């Protein structure tokens, strides 16, 4: 639900009742993971997606039914061998969908959506398996541990759920948690879906060059908060990088030392100038980051690595560097190069190989820690 918060906010402001369908479980290959959502209001307006099209029509009808009777339902969708026309996932997987009514007056959902729209850290916790009277009950848990809502009048259950949600929020993970109805950690009683709504991951592009402009656009398209940094003010202007969230004039290594990076941060070094690259990469390769890439020819890469070794970096630290940056797409233009870099970032983040799927037996959807938001 949090992934479509921006589009649901106007519905709350207009006082519209709606039903929201959420992926709460996946078995095998499926187009969307837990937390993917589709919402339908009383005027039949639709936002979001739960399957990329495979079962949207039947889920839409379920939402209409839930709006009529006000009851939360859980339904499983999978590939149907018996009936080729039945709603199913042609990719062969199975997904569980929870469809629940949402009233704008309910403070728990409004609190979660408002926080997500403000880009504040918030976790939405819902009962997705358990007694019928608890199904769909929700908590909105904030980064400081405070929460709104309740899972059924049991204070200990709410406290345990909030603690679990806060830990997952710190990690930026959306997943399910099994706990008992009394709030103990004995599995089997309830399954909770914890949707972690965190600030967008950061992409920092160093080097105000033409290739950077295209990469900034690609990064914004992928949902990153994008910063461009270069020490040359004549090139480093918002006019040259309209898709950037931030444009910074500073020495790259000095700016990098002034910010906080984490396991989702992407650092792209496009300066290919030794006086910028070496001190910058010396800093970057010792910081937490999901991806660190540097532009340059193979000769530039070898020379840069020699200088980085002389500066004291270990082979393990150097192994984190993706250089020459990007996948081999035969790219030449800035836009093609940006696509090459963006493709490598996605492959690293999702655990992909970068190989063509045609003729390959590798999974299409990779279930790794990196695959979680």
Buried (B, 14 or more C-beta within 10 A) or exposed (E): BBBBBEBBBEBBEEEBBBBBBBBBBBEBBBBBBBBBBBBBBEEEEBBBBBBEEBBBEBBBEBBBEBBEEEEBBBBEBBBEEEEEEEBBBBBEBBBBBBBBBBEBEBEBBBBBBBBBBEEEBBBBBBBBBBEEEBBBBBBBBBBEEEBBBBBBEBEEBBEBBBEBBBBBBEBBBBBBBBBBBEBEEEEEBBBBBBBBBBEBBBBBBBBBBBBBBBBBBBBBEBEBBBBBBBBEEEBBEEEBBEBBBEBBBBBBBEBBEEEEBEEBBBBBBBBBBEEBBBBBBBBBBEBEBBBBBBBBEEEBBEBBBEBBEEEEBEEEBBEBBBBBBBBEBEBEEBBBBBBBBBBBBBBBBBBBEEEEEEEEEEBEBBEEEBEBB
